[in-house]
Amino acid sequence: MSIEKIDTLVVGGGQAGIAMSEHLTANGVPHLVLERHRIAERWRSERWDSLVANGPAWHDRFPGLAFSDVDKETGPDDFRSKEQVADYLVAYAEKIAAPMRCGVEVLKVERNVGRRGFRVETSAGPLEAINVVAATGAFQRPVVPDIVPADTAILQMHSTAYRNPGQLPEGTVMVVGSGSSGTQIAEEILASGRQVYLSIGPHDRPPRAYRARDYCWWLGVLGKWDAAAREVGREHVTIAVSGVDGGHSIDFRRLAAKGLILVGRTQSCANDAISFAGDLAQNIANGDAYLRALLDEADAYLARNGLELPEEPEARTILPDPDCLRSPILSLDLKKAGIATIIWATGFTSDYSWLKADTFDEKGRPRHQRGVSEEQGIYFLGLSWQSRRGSSFIWGVWHDARHIAEQIAIQRKYIEYHDNMSAKSTR
């Protein structure tokens, strides 16, 4: 039985896999992209109904296609729905004629013995590849902390399972997580008339826009998208910002004024009582400090470059501390509080169990340099901070994919030289 052989296999048909395909084609590298579901499946089936992208359409896109080219009604400053993002990625894959096979799951990749390349087991049968690009991204397996017992009467779900307030049982909801997902979900449930507790950890709280320019623009001109390394101790600090209703800044004090109850980082649960760290005030203060620092940098940039944009002193307004911040709740009886649902907006971890390669550290994280693995022929794409702050965004992954494709092309030339010299020596 003959086995299909390809030069480069790309695993994953989301934004990373599509970007990888474009650059492999540009470098003349034969390849195949395998996607176990549909293109951009996670955008369609693992996100809540009202989700919109956190970056405006002019910014979070591939260079070769504007969102308005796919949806004529999309303006450059619009925040696209999850379906619009998925449709955009499908349209881009079609535009570049990506060699995509959907409905094929990669089960195992292991190195060939005594010869180049890898044997790949898939749900559609085996194949062989010289190179493998793991383009499954950084957000693969939902993380739910083992805090509240699973056998409690309370419904617990990760944010990937949440769709809308109507799916939840009657009663109070607690959302754990102060990033964009947690805050957007908490806002939506609060607006539906529910009582909501929001457990807040360390976070950055930027303005959605400042002085008539979006936060994404400010990160660009201030050089923050290209920050090349994570700050020690801040690798997992989340960003609290929203693209909902045309985009707005997240102000936890304003949410509390609307009835949302803020609590600190969720720590433990015993005898139906959940405990919170006494870090709420500090987390809020640190978020405020991040906001002020960014506004200061923005003002300095405008002054230094002689740019005139409308001043916005109200952006620095800090509302009075709500009761839940002045007298923080450190323990909550779940039954007495009427908690019926806990939504864990606590992020994701990677899952490379299918990749049998010696290129992971003791925590299962890839060892790599800008996506080039320590294991010859293995590459990673779509990782957070792969080469810079913007790496996990649509435009950022496109730039990382270009680097990896160039590295693959370089290796192909070295191998071609070796093969040519070996052929001459046997003549």
DRENDO-1510 file (C-alpha; in Angstrom, 1 decimal, always signed):
<recs>
REC; n; res; u; v; w
REC; 1; MET; +0.0; +0.0; +0.0 .
REC; 2; SER; +1.5; +3.3; -1.1 .
REC; 3; ILE; +1.6; +6.2; +1.5 .
REC; 4; GLU; +1.0; +9.8; +0.4 .
REC; 5; LYS; +4.2; +11.8; +0.7 .
REC; 6; ILE; +4.3; +15.6; +1.0 .
REC; 7; ASP; +7.0; +18.1; +1.8 .
REC; 8; THR; +5.4; +20.1; +4.5 .
REC; 9; LEU; +2.3; +19.3; +6.5 .
REC; 10; VAL; +0.4; +22.1; +8.3 .
REC; 11; VAL; -1.8; +20.9; +11.2 .
REC; 12; GLY; -4.7; +23.3; +11.8 .
REC; 13; GLY; -7.0; +25.3; +9.5 .
REC; 14; GLY; -7.5; +28.4; +11.5 .
REC; 15; GLN; -5.8; +31.8; +11.0 .
REC; 16; ALA; -2.3; +30.3; +11.6 .
REC; 17; GLY; -2.7; +27.4; +9.1 .
REC; 18; ILE; -4.1; +29.8; +6.5 .
REC; 19; ALA; -1.2; +32.3; +6.9 .
REC; 20; MET; +1.3; +29.4; +6.8 .
REC; 21; SER; -0.2; +28.1; +3.6 .
REC; 22; GLU; +0.1; +31.6; +1.9 .
REC; 23; HIS; +3.8; +31.9; +2.7 .
REC; 24; LEU; +4.7; +28.3; +1.9 .
REC; 25; THR; +3.2; +28.9; -1.5 .
REC; 26; ALA; +5.1; +32.1; -2.0 .
REC; 27; ASN; +8.3; +30.2; -1.2 .
REC; 28; GLY; +7.5; +27.4; -3.5 .
REC; 29; VAL; +7.1; +24.8; -0.8 .
REC; 30; PRO; +4.7; +22.0; -1.6 .
REC; 31; HIS; +2.4; +21.5; +1.3 .
REC; 32; LEU; -1.0; +20.3; +2.7 .
REC; 33; VAL; -3.2; +21.8; +5.4 .
REC; 34; LEU; -5.2; +19.4; +7.5 .
REC; 35; GLU; -8.2; +20.7; +9.6 .
REC; 36; ARG; -10.1; +18.3; +11.8 .
REC; 37; HIS; -13.4; +20.3; +11.5 .
REC; 38; ARG; -14.2; +23.3; +9.3 .
REC; 39; ILE; -12.0; +26.2; +8.6 .
REC; 40; ALA; -11.9; +28.5; +11.7 .
REC; 41; GLU; -14.2; +26.1; +13.5 .
REC; 42; ARG; -13.5; +27.5; +17.0 .
REC; 43; TRP; -14.8; +30.9; +16.0 .
REC; 44; ARG; -18.2; +29.3; +15.1 .
REC; 45; SER; -18.8; +26.6; +17.7 .
REC; 46; GLU; -16.6; +27.5; +20.8 .
REC; 47; ARG; -17.5; +31.1; +21.3 .
REC; 48; TRP; -20.6; +32.9; +22.8 .
REC; 49; ASP; -23.3; +34.2; +20.5 .
REC; 50; SER; -22.6; +37.9; +20.9 .
REC; 51; LEU; -18.8; +37.7; +20.7 .
REC; 52; VAL; -17.1; +40.4; +18.5 .
REC; 53; ALA; -13.4; +40.7; +17.8 .
REC; 54; ASN; -11.5; +43.0; +20.1 .
REC; 55; GLY; -9.6; +44.7; +17.3 .
REC; 56; PRO; -11.2; +47.0; +14.6 .
REC; 57; ALA; -11.5; +45.6; +11.1 .
REC; 58; TRP; -8.8; +47.9; +9.7 .
REC; 59; HIS; -6.3; +46.4; +12.1 .
REC; 60; ASP; -7.0; +42.7; +12.8 .
REC; 61; ARG; -6.8; +41.2; +9.2 .
REC; 62; PHE; -4.4; +39.7; +6.7 .
REC; 63; PRO; -2.6; +42.2; +4.6 .
REC; 64; GLY; -4.0; +40.8; +1.3 .
REC; 65; LEU; -7.7; +41.2; +2.0 .
REC; 66; ALA; -9.8; +43.8; +3.8 .
REC; 67; PHE; -12.9; +42.7; +5.7 .
REC; 68; SER; -15.0; +45.0; +3.4 .
REC; 69; ASP; -13.9; +42.9; +0.5 .
REC; 70; VAL; -15.8; +40.0; +2.1 .
REC; 71; ASP; -18.6; +41.9; +3.7 .
REC; 72; LYS; -19.4; +45.2; +1.9 .
REC; 73; GLU; -21.2; +46.6; +5.0 .
REC; 74; THR; -18.2; +46.2; +7.3 .
REC; 75; GLY; -16.5; +49.5; +7.9 .
REC; 76; PRO; -12.9; +49.9; +8.8 .
REC; 77; ASP; -13.6; +50.8; +12.5 .
REC; 78; ASP; -16.2; +48.1; +13.0 .
REC; 79; PHE; -15.7; +45.2; +15.4 .
REC; 80; ARG; -16.7; +42.1; +13.6 .
REC; 81; SER; -18.9; +39.3; +14.9 .
REC; 82; LYS; -17.5; +35.8; +15.3 .
REC; 83; GLU; -19.3; +34.6; +12.2 .
REC; 84; GLN; -17.8; +37.5; +10.2 .
REC; 85; VAL; -14.3; +36.6; +11.3 .
REC; 86; ALA; -14.9; +32.9; +10.4 .
REC; 87; ASP; -16.3; +33.9; +7.0 .
REC; 88; TYR; -13.3; +36.1; +6.4 .
REC; 89; LEU; -10.9; +33.3; +7.1 .
REC; 90; VAL; -12.8; +31.0; +4.7 .
REC; 91; ALA; -12.7; +33.7; +2.0 .
REC; 92; TYR; -9.0; +34.2; +2.5 .
REC; 93; ALA; -8.3; +30.5; +2.3 .
REC; 94; GLU; -10.2; +30.4; -1.0 .
REC; 95; LYS; -8.4; +33.6; -2.2 .
REC; 96; ILE; -4.9; +32.0; -1.8 .
REC; 97; ALA; -6.2; +28.6; -3.0 .
REC; 98; ALA; -4.9; +26.9; +0.2 .
REC; 99; PRO; -4.5; +23.1; -0.3 .
REC; 100; MET; -6.9; +22.4; +2.6 .
REC; 101; ARG; -8.5; +19.1; +3.7 .
REC; 102; CYS; -11.2; +19.5; +6.2 .
REC; 103; GLY; -12.6; +16.7; +8.4 .
REC; 104; VAL; -9.2; +15.1; +8.8 .
REC; 105; GLU; -7.7; +14.8; +12.3 .
REC; 106; VAL; -4.0; +14.3; +12.9 .
REC; 107; LEU; -3.7; +11.6; +15.5 .
REC; 108; LYS; +0.0; +11.1; +15.8 .
REC; 109; VAL; +3.3; +12.5; +14.4 .
REC; 110; GLU; +6.5; +10.6; +15.0 .
REC; 111; ARG; +10.0; +10.8; +13.4 .
REC; 112; ASN; +11.0; +8.2; +10.8 .
REC; 113; VAL; +13.9; +6.0; +11.9 .
REC; 114; GLY; +17.1; +6.4; +10.0 .
REC; 115; ARG; +15.7; +8.7; +7.3 .
REC; 116; ARG; +14.3; +12.2; +6.9 .
REC; 117; GLY; +10.8; +13.2; +7.8 .
REC; 118; PHE; +7.9; +12.0; +9.9 .
REC; 119; ARG; +5.1; +9.4; +9.7 .
REC; 120; VAL; +1.7; +11.0; +10.3 .
REC; 121; GLU; -1.3; +9.0; +11.4 .
REC; 122; THR; -4.6; +10.7; +10.6 .
REC; 123; SER; -8.3; +9.8; +10.7 .
REC; 124; ALA; -8.1; +9.3; +6.9 .
REC; 125; GLY; -5.0; +7.1; +6.9 .
REC; 126; PRO; -1.2; +7.6; +7.1 .
REC; 127; LEU; +1.0; +9.9; +5.2 .
REC; 128; GLU; +4.6; +11.1; +5.4 .
REC; 129; ALA; +6.0; +14.6; +5.6 .
REC; 130; ILE; +9.5; +16.1; +5.6 .
REC; 131; ASN; +8.3; +19.0; +7.8 .
REC; 132; VAL; +5.4; +19.4; +10.2 .
REC; 133; VAL; +4.0; +22.8; +11.2 .
REC; 134; ALA; +1.9; +22.7; +14.4 .
REC; 135; ALA; -0.5; +25.6; +13.6 .
REC; 136; THR; -3.1; +24.7; +16.2 .
REC; 137; GLY; -2.4; +27.8; +18.2 .
REC; 138; ALA; -2.1; +28.5; +21.9 .
REC; 139; PHE; -5.8; +28.2; +22.8 .
REC; 140; GLN; -6.5; +24.5; +22.5 .
REC; 141; ARG; -7.7; +23.0; +25.7 .
REC; 142; PRO; -9.9; +25.0; +28.1 .
REC; 143; VAL; -8.5; +25.4; +31.6 .
REC; 144; VAL; -11.0; +25.0; +34.5 .
REC; 145; PRO; -9.3; +25.2; +38.0 .
REC; 146; ASP; -10.1; +22.3; +40.3 .
REC; 147; ILE; -11.7; +24.5; +43.0 .
REC; 148; VAL; -15.4; +24.0; +43.2 .
REC; 149; PRO; -16.4; +20.2; +43.4 .
REC; 150; ALA; -17.9; +18.9; +40.3 .
REC; 151; ASP; -20.7; +17.1; +42.1 .
REC; 152; THR; -22.1; +20.4; +43.4 .
REC; 153; ALA; -25.6; +21.4; +42.3 .
REC; 154; ILE; -24.1; +24.5; +40.7 .
REC; 155; LEU; -23.8; +24.4; +36.9 .
REC; 156; GLN; -20.1; +25.0; +36.0 .
REC; 157; MET; -18.8; +25.7; +32.5 .
REC; 158; HIS; -15.8; +27.1; +30.7 .
REC; 159; SER; -16.4; +30.3; +28.6 .
REC; 160; THR; -16.2; +28.1; +25.5 .
REC; 161; ALA; -19.5; +26.4; +26.5 .
REC; 162; TYR; -21.3; +29.7; +27.2 .
REC; 163; ARG; -23.6; +31.0; +24.5 .
REC; 164; ASN; -26.1; +33.5; +26.0 .
REC; 165; PRO; -27.9; +34.2; +29.3 .
REC; 166; GLY; -30.9; +32.3; +28.2 .
REC; 167; GLN; -29.1; +28.9; +28.5 .
REC; 168; LEU; -28.4; +29.4; +32.2 .
REC; 169; PRO; -30.6; +28.2; +35.0 .
REC; 170; GLU; -32.4; +30.8; +37.1 .
REC; 171; GLY; -30.3; +32.4; +39.8 .
REC; 172; THR; -27.1; +34.3; +40.4 .
REC; 173; VAL; -24.1; +33.9; +38.2 .
REC; 174; MET; -20.4; +34.1; +39.1 .
REC; 175; VAL; -17.9; +34.7; +36.4 .
REC; 176; VAL; -14.2; +34.0; +37.1 .
REC; 177; GLY; -11.7; +35.9; +35.0 .
REC; 178; SER; -11.0; +39.6; +34.4 .
REC; 179; GLY; -9.8; +39.4; +30.8 .
REC; 180; SER; -11.9; +40.4; +27.8 .
REC; 181; SER; -13.9; +37.1; +27.8 .
REC; 182; GLY; -14.8; +37.3; +31.5 .
REC; 183; THR; -15.7; +40.9; +31.5 .
REC; 184; GLN; -17.8; +40.8; +28.3 .
REC; 185; ILE; -19.7; +37.7; +29.5 .
REC; 186; ALA; -20.3; +39.3; +32.9 .
REC; 187; GLU; -21.5; +42.5; +31.3 .
REC; 188; GLU; -23.9; +40.6; +29.0 .
REC; 189; ILE; -25.4; +38.6; +31.9 .
REC; 190; LEU; -25.7; +41.7; +34.1 .
REC; 191; ALA; -27.6; +43.5; +31.3 .
REC; 192; SER; -30.0; +40.6; +31.1 .
REC; 193; GLY; -31.2; +41.3; +34.6 .
REC; 194; ARG; -29.2; +38.7; +36.6 .
REC; 195; GLN; -27.2; +39.3; +39.7 .
REC; 196; VAL; -23.5; +38.7; +38.8 .
REC; 197; TYR; -20.3; +38.3; +40.8 .
REC; 198; LEU; -17.1; +38.9; +38.9 .
REC; 199; SER; -13.8; +37.4; +40.3 .
REC; 200; ILE; -11.0; +39.6; +39.3 .
REC; 201; GLY; -7.3; +38.7; +39.0 .
REC; 202; PRO; -4.3; +40.7; +37.7 .
REC; 203; HIS; -5.1; +42.5; +34.5 .
REC; 204; ASP; -4.2; +45.4; +32.2 .
REC; 205; ARG; -7.1; +47.9; +31.6 .
REC; 206; PRO; -6.4; +49.9; +28.5 .
REC; 207; PRO; -8.8; +52.5; +27.0 .
REC; 208; ARG; -10.8; +51.2; +24.1 .
REC; 209; ALA; -9.9; +54.5; +22.3 .
REC; 210; TYR; -8.1; +57.7; +23.4 .
REC; 211; ARG; -8.1; +61.0; +21.6 .
REC; 212; ALA; -9.9; +59.7; +18.6 .
REC; 213; ARG; -7.6; +56.7; +18.0 .
REC; 214; ASP; -8.3; +53.1; +18.9 .
REC; 215; TYR; -6.1; +51.2; +21.4 .
REC; 216; CYS; -4.7; +49.1; +18.6 .
REC; 217; TRP; -3.4; +52.2; +16.9 .
REC; 218; TRP; -1.8; +53.4; +20.1 .
REC; 219; LEU; -0.1; +50.0; +20.6 .
REC; 220; GLY; +1.3; +50.3; +17.1 .
REC; 221; VAL; +2.7; +53.8; +17.1 .
REC; 222; LEU; +4.1; +53.3; +20.6 .
REC; 223; GLY; +5.9; +50.2; +19.4 .
REC; 224; LYS; +4.2; +47.8; +21.9 .
REC; 225; TRP; +3.0; +45.3; +19.3 .
REC; 226; ASP; +6.6; +44.6; +18.5 .
REC; 227; ALA; +7.7; +44.0; +22.1 .
REC; 228; ALA; +9.9; +41.0; +21.6 .
REC; 229; ALA; +9.7; +39.3; +25.0 .
REC; 230; ARG; +7.3; +38.9; +27.9 .
REC; 231; GLU; +8.0; +40.7; +31.1 .
REC; 232; VAL; +9.0; +38.3; +33.9 .
REC; 233; GLY; +5.9; +37.8; +36.1 .
REC; 234; ARG; +3.5; +39.2; +33.6 .
REC; 235; GLU; +3.4; +36.3; +31.1 .
REC; 236; HIS; -0.3; +35.6; +31.8 .
REC; 237; VAL; -1.7; +39.1; +32.6 .
REC; 238; THR; -5.0; +39.5; +30.8 .
REC; 239; ILE; -6.4; +42.5; +28.9 .
REC; 240; ALA; -9.7; +43.9; +29.9 .
REC; 241; VAL; -11.2; +45.7; +26.8 .
REC; 242; SER; -14.3; +45.3; +24.7 .
REC; 243; GLY; -15.4; +45.6; +21.1 .
REC; 244; VAL; -19.1; +45.3; +22.0 .
REC; 245; ASP; -21.6; +48.0; +20.9 .
REC; 246; GLY; -19.0; +49.7; +18.8 .
REC; 247; GLY; -16.3; +49.2; +21.4 .
REC; 248; HIS; -15.8; +50.6; +24.9 .
REC; 249; SER; -13.3; +50.6; +27.8 .
REC; 250; ILE; -13.9; +48.3; +30.7 .
REC; 251; ASP; -14.4; +50.3; +33.9 .
REC; 252; PHE; -15.0; +47.9; +36.8 .
REC; 253; ARG; -16.2; +50.7; +39.1 .
REC; 254; ARG; -18.8; +51.6; +36.5 .
REC; 255; LEU; -19.9; +48.0; +36.3 .
REC; 256; ALA; -20.2; +47.9; +40.1 .
REC; 257; ALA; -22.3; +51.0; +40.0 .
REC; 258; LYS; -24.7; +49.1; +37.7 .
REC; 259; GLY; -25.0; +46.3; +40.3 .
REC; 260; LEU; -22.2; +43.9; +39.5 .
REC; 261; ILE; -20.4; +42.6; +42.6 .
REC; 262; LEU; -16.6; +42.5; +42.3 .
REC; 263; VAL; -14.5; +40.0; +44.3 .
REC; 264; GLY; -10.9; +39.1; +44.3 .
REC; 265; ARG; -9.1; +36.1; +42.7 .
REC; 266; THR; -10.9; +32.8; +43.4 .
REC; 267; GLN; -8.8; +30.7; +45.7 .
REC; 268; SER; -10.6; +27.7; +47.2 .
REC; 269; CYS; -13.9; +26.2; +48.1 .
REC; 270; ALA; -14.9; +24.2; +51.2 .
REC; 271; ASN; -18.3; +23.4; +52.7 .
REC; 272; ASP; -20.1; +25.3; +49.9 .
REC; 273; ALA; -18.2; +28.4; +50.8 .
REC; 274; ILE; -15.8; +29.9; +48.2 .
REC; 275; SER; -12.9; +32.0; +49.3 .
REC; 276; PHE; -11.3; +34.9; +47.5 .
REC; 277; ALA; -7.8; +36.5; +47.8 .
REC; 278; GLY; -7.6; +39.9; +49.4 .
REC; 279; ASP; -6.1; +41.3; +46.2 .
REC; 280; LEU; -9.2; +43.0; +44.7 .
REC; 281; ALA; -8.1; +46.6; +45.5 .
REC; 282; GLN; -4.6; +46.0; +44.4 .
REC; 283; ASN; -5.7; +44.4; +41.1 .
REC; 284; ILE; -8.0; +47.3; +40.4 .
REC; 285; ALA; -5.3; +49.8; +41.3 .
REC; 286; ASN; -2.8; +48.1; +39.0 .
REC; 287; GLY; -5.3; +48.2; +36.2 .
REC; 288; ASP; -5.8; +51.9; +36.8 .
REC; 289; ALA; -2.1; +52.5; +36.8 .
REC; 290; TYR; -1.7; +50.7; +33.5 .
REC; 291; LEU; -4.4; +52.9; +32.0 .
REC; 292; ARG; -2.8; +56.1; +33.3 .
REC; 293; ALA; +0.6; +55.1; +32.1 .
REC; 294; LEU; -0.6; +54.4; +28.6 .
REC; 295; LEU; -2.5; +57.7; +28.5 .
REC; 296; ASP; +0.7; +59.5; +29.5 .
REC; 297; GLU; +2.7; +57.8; +26.8 .
REC; 298; ALA; +0.0; +58.7; +24.2 .
REC; 299; ASP; +0.1; +62.4; +25.2 .
REC; 300; ALA; +3.9; +62.4; +25.1 .
REC; 301; TYR; +3.9; +60.8; +21.7 .
REC; 302; LEU; +1.5; +63.5; +20.3 .
REC; 303; ALA; +3.5; +66.3; +21.8 .
REC; 304; ARG; +6.8; +64.9; +20.6 .
REC; 305; ASN; +5.5; +64.4; +17.0 .
REC; 306; GLY; +3.5; +67.6; +16.8 .
REC; 307; LEU; +0.2; +65.8; +16.2 .
REC; 308; GLU; -3.0; +67.4; +17.0 .
REC; 309; LEU; -5.9; +65.2; +18.2 .
REC; 310; PRO; -8.8; +66.3; +20.4 .
REC; 311; GLU; -7.9; +66.2; +24.1 .
REC; 312; GLU; -9.9; +63.8; +26.3 .
REC; 313; PRO; -9.5; +64.6; +30.0 .
REC; 314; GLU; -12.5; +62.5; +31.0 .
REC; 315; ALA; -10.4; +59.4; +30.0 .
REC; 316; ARG; -8.6; +59.9; +33.3 .
REC; 317; THR; -11.7; +60.0; +35.4 .
REC; 318; ILE; -11.8; +57.5; +38.3 .
REC; 319; LEU; -15.2; +56.9; +39.8 .
REC; 320; PRO; -15.6; +56.5; +43.6 .
REC; 321; ASP; -14.9; +53.0; +44.9 .
REC; 322; PRO; -18.0; +50.9; +45.3 .
REC; 323; ASP; -18.9; +49.1; +48.5 .
REC; 324; CYS; -17.5; +45.8; +47.2 .
REC; 325; LEU; -14.1; +47.4; +46.7 .
REC; 326; ARG; -14.1; +49.3; +50.0 .
REC; 327; SER; -15.2; +46.2; +52.0 .
REC; 328; PRO; -14.2; +43.3; +49.8 .
REC; 329; ILE; -15.9; +39.9; +50.2 .
REC; 330; LEU; -13.3; +37.3; +51.2 .
REC; 331; SER; -15.7; +34.4; +51.6 .
REC; 332; LEU; -19.1; +33.6; +50.0 .
REC; 333; ASP; -21.6; +31.0; +50.9 .
REC; 334; LEU; -22.7; +29.8; +47.4 .
REC; 335; LYS; -26.1; +28.6; +48.5 .
REC; 336; LYS; -27.0; +31.7; +50.5 .
REC; 337; ALA; -25.8; +33.9; +47.6 .
REC; 338; GLY; -28.0; +31.9; +45.3 .
REC; 339; ILE; -25.2; +31.1; +42.9 .
REC; 340; ALA; -26.6; +28.8; +40.3 .
REC; 341; THR; -23.9; +29.1; +37.6 .
REC; 342; ILE; -20.1; +29.5; +37.6 .
REC; 343; ILE; -18.5; +30.5; +34.3 .
REC; 344; TRP; -14.8; +29.9; +34.2 .
REC; 345; ALA; -13.2; +32.5; +31.8 .
REC; 346; THR; -9.8; +31.2; +32.9 .
REC; 347; GLY; -8.1; +30.7; +29.6 .
REC; 348; PHE; -6.5; +27.8; +27.7 .
REC; 349; THR; -3.5; +25.6; +27.6 .
REC; 350; SER; -1.8; +23.9; +24.6 .
REC; 351; ASP; -2.3; +20.2; +23.8 .
REC; 352; TYR; +0.5; +18.6; +21.7 .
REC; 353; SER; -0.1; +15.0; +22.8 .
REC; 354; TRP; -0.3; +14.0; +19.2 .
REC; 355; LEU; +3.2; +15.3; +18.4 .
REC; 356; LYS; +5.8; +12.8; +19.6 .
REC; 357; ALA; +8.9; +15.0; +19.4 .
REC; 358; ASP; +11.6; +15.9; +21.8 .
REC; 359; THR; +10.9; +19.6; +21.8 .
REC; 360; PHE; +8.8; +20.3; +24.9 .
REC; 361; ASP; +9.9; +21.5; +28.3 .
REC; 362; GLU; +8.8; +19.9; +31.6 .
REC; 363; LYS; +5.5; +21.8; +31.4 .
REC; 364; GLY; +4.7; +20.7; +27.9 .
REC; 365; ARG; +5.5; +24.0; +26.3 .
REC; 366; PRO; +7.4; +24.1; +22.9 .
REC; 367; ARG; +11.1; +24.8; +23.0 .
REC; 368; HIS; +11.6; +27.0; +20.0 .
REC; 369; GLN; +13.1; +30.2; +18.5 .
REC; 370; ARG; +10.5; +32.2; +16.7 .
REC; 371; GLY; +8.6; +29.0; +16.0 .
REC; 372; VAL; +11.6; +27.0; +14.8 .
REC; 373; SER; +11.7; +24.0; +17.0 .
REC; 374; GLU; +14.7; +22.3; +18.6 .
REC; 375; GLU; +13.6; +19.2; +16.8 .
REC; 376; GLN; +14.6; +19.3; +13.1 .
REC; 377; GLY; +11.6; +19.6; +10.8 .
REC; 378; ILE; +9.1; +20.6; +13.5 .
REC; 379; TYR; +7.7; +24.2; +13.6 .
REC; 380; PHE; +5.1; +26.0; +15.7 .
REC; 381; LEU; +2.8; +28.8; +14.7 .
REC; 382; GLY; +0.1; +30.8; +16.5 .
REC; 383; LEU; +1.7; +30.8; +20.0 .
REC; 384; SER; +1.2; +33.7; +22.3 .
REC; 385; TRP; +4.3; +35.9; +22.2 .
REC; 386; GLN; +5.9; +33.6; +19.6 .
REC; 387; SER; +8.1; +36.5; +18.4 .
REC; 388; ARG; +6.3; +39.6; +19.7 .
REC; 389; ARG; +3.2; +40.8; +21.5 .
REC; 390; GLY; +1.1; +40.7; +18.4 .
REC; 391; SER; +1.9; +37.1; +17.5 .
REC; 392; SER; -1.5; +35.6; +18.4 .
REC; 393; PHE; -3.4; +38.2; +16.4 .
REC; 394; ILE; -4.4; +37.6; +12.7 .
REC; 395; TRP; -1.9; +40.1; +11.4 .
REC; 396; GLY; +0.8; +39.0; +13.8 .
REC; 397; VAL; +0.5; +35.3; +12.9 .
REC; 398; TRP; +0.9; +36.3; +9.3 .
REC; 399; HIS; +4.3; +37.8; +9.9 .
REC; 400; ASP; +5.4; +34.8; +12.0 .
REC; 401; ALA; +4.3; +32.5; +9.3 .
REC; 402; ARG; +6.5; +34.3; +6.8 .
REC; 403; HIS; +9.6; +33.8; +8.9 .
REC; 404; ILE; +8.8; +30.0; +9.3 .
REC; 405; ALA; +8.2; +29.6; +5.6 .
REC; 406; GLU; +11.5; +31.2; +4.9 .
REC; 407; GLN; +13.3; +28.9; +7.3 .
REC; 408; ILE; +11.7; +25.9; +5.7 .
REC; 409; ALA; +12.7; +27.1; +2.3 .
REC; 410; ILE; +16.3; +27.6; +3.5 .
REC; 411; GLN; +16.5; +24.1; +4.8 .
REC; 412; ARG; +15.1; +22.8; +1.5 .
REC; 413; LYS; +18.0; +24.5; -0.3 .
REC; 414; TYR; +20.6; +22.9; +2.0 .
REC; 415; ILE; +19.0; +19.4; +1.4 .
REC; 416; GLU; +18.9; +20.1; -2.3 .
REC; 417; TYR; +22.6; +20.9; -2.3 .
REC; 418; HIS; +23.4; +17.7; -0.4 .
REC; 419; ASP; +21.3; +15.6; -2.8 .
REC; 420; ASN; +22.9; +17.2; -5.8 .
REC; 421; MET; +26.4; +16.6; -4.5 .
REC; 422; SER; +25.6; +13.0; -3.5 .
REC; 423; ALA; +24.2; +12.4; -7.0 .
REC; 424; LYS; +27.5; +13.7; -8.6 .
REC; 425; SER; +29.6; +11.6; -6.4 .
REC; 426; THR; +27.9; +8.4; -7.6 .
REC; 427; ARG; +28.3; +9.1; -11.3 .
</recs>
